[in-house]
Amino acid sequence: IPLLAEYDSSDDKLNPTEGERLRLELPPFAGSFDDEFSGFLVADAGGSAYYDLLGDQDFILAGRARLASILTDELETVPQTRRLYSGGGGSVRGFAQRFIGPLDALNDPIGGLSALELGTELRARVWGDLGGTLFVEAGSVSTESFPDFENDVQVAAGVGLRYFSPAGPIRVDVALP
């Protein structure tokens, strides 16, 4: 039975300009993997905060953080589909999807037992329904249950364009490691 707790004081689901969001997930896993019993618990906590710099919703400072850990002894007891990954549009833009962290001999991501992500973004409404953003994000995935930072922390920075449509913002971002 997975446990989930959420708190959301943000003013908008799609384009928040003030408030906070917090989320804690504790999904357990128990089952057979490679013909052996496998059991572990995932602890995944994240949050974001939004601050209207001038009070007119034209300049928004946003920050985001995530810390996740799989509580088990060995990476090999966790199926690859249940491991932690980072990189891509939902975490650290500028890196390919899931490509932060350890890679196998073919340079494919293997995932890890812990993940850390941090990001900050400055959003600006430029003209009418058009806006832009500047952002910096960082992430790390480790094969240990707790981040050890011996694996490189990967950093990316980028810019984005926003169109504030009646249905919600349409976003295009470009980032480089």
N, C-alpha and C positions, 0 to 999 in steps of 0.2 A: 504494500500500500504506500504509494508515494505521498510525501508531505510537501505542502506548498504554502508559503505565506507571502502576501504581497501588500504593499502600501503605495498609494498613488495620490499625491496632492497636486499633480501638474494640472495646468489649466486647459490642456488640449491633448487628445490622444495621438494625433498625427503631427502636430506642429507646436509642441509646448514652448512657452515663453517664460514660465516661472513655475516653481514647485520642485518636488522631488519624487522619485520612484525608487522603491526598494523591493527586492525579490530574493527569497531564499527557497531553494528546492532541495529536498532530501529523498531522492528516489533510490530504494534498495534494489538489488538484483540477486536473485537466487535461481540457479538453473544448471544445466549441463553445458559444458563447453569443452570441445575436444575429448569427449567421452569421460570427462571428469566433472565433479561438482565444482561450481564456482559461485561464490557469494561475496558481495561487497556493497558498500554504501557510497553514493555520490553526494557530496556537499557542494552546492553551487550557489554562490551569493553574488548579487550584482546590484548596482544602484546608479542612478543618474540624477543630476541636479541642473536646473535651468534658472538663469538670473537675467532679468531685463535691465541692462546697464543704464539706460536713460529714462526708463519709465514710459516709453512710447512704443514699445515692441519693435523698434527699428534695429537695435543692436542687442543680440542675445548671446550670453556666454553659457556654454553647456559643457558639462563634465560627465564622464562615465568611468566606472570601474567594475571589474569582475574578478573574483577569486574562486577557483573551483578545485576540488580535490576528490580523488577516488581513494577510499580507505580500504586498502588491501596490501598484501605483502609483495606481489610481483606483477609486473605489467602483463606477462604472458597468461595470467589467469583471467584477464579482461578481454572479451571479444573486441575486435577492432571497431565495430560499430558502436560500442559503448564507451570508448576511450575519449579523452578530451582533446580538442583541436582548437586552433586559432588561426586567424588570417582570413581575409576576404571582406566582402561588403558589410557583414554583420558584426565584425570584430575589429580587425586592423586592416583598413583599406590600404592598398599599395602592395599587398602580398596576395598571391593566389589563394583561393579557398583552401583552408586547412594546412597551408604550407609553412606555418611557423612551428618550430619544434623539430624533434628528431625525424630523420629520413632513413629509409632502408637503402640497400645496395643499388636499387634502381632509381633512387631519388624520389620515392613516393613517401608521403607522410605516414608514420606509424602511430601517431597519437601519443598521449601520455597520461600520467596519473594526476597531474596538476596543471593548472593554467592560470595565468595572471594577465589581465588586460587593463590598460588605462588609456583614456583619451580626453582631449579637450578640443572645443570647437568654438569659433567666433562666427556667428551668423549675422548678416546685415541685409536689410531690405534696401536695395539700391535705387530702384525706380518703379513705381507702381506695384505690379504683381511680380516683379523680378527681384531676385536677391542673390547673394553670393555667400560663400563660407570659406574660411581658412581652418585647417585642422591639423593636429599632431596626435598620433596614436602609437602605443607600444604594446607588445605582447610577448609572452614567454610560455612555452610548454615544456614540462620536465617529465622524465620517466620515474621520478620519485613522487611519493604521495603529497609532499609539501614542497612548494617552490624552493629551489636551492640557488637559483640565479647563476649556477655554473654554466648552464646553457645560455647562449646569448639572448639578451633581450633585444627583440627586433623593433625598430622604430620606422614609422612612415609619416610623411607629411603630404598635404595636398590642398587642392582648391575644389570648390564646387559651385554649381549654378543651380538656382532654385526658381521654379515657377509656382506661385501660390495660386493654384486653380481652385474653383469652388468645391471640388471633391477632396482636396488636400494637396500638399506640396508634391511637385514632380521634381525629382532630384537627379543630377548628373554630377558625379565626383571623379576626379582624376588624382591619383596619388602615386608617389614613388617611395621605395624603401630608402 
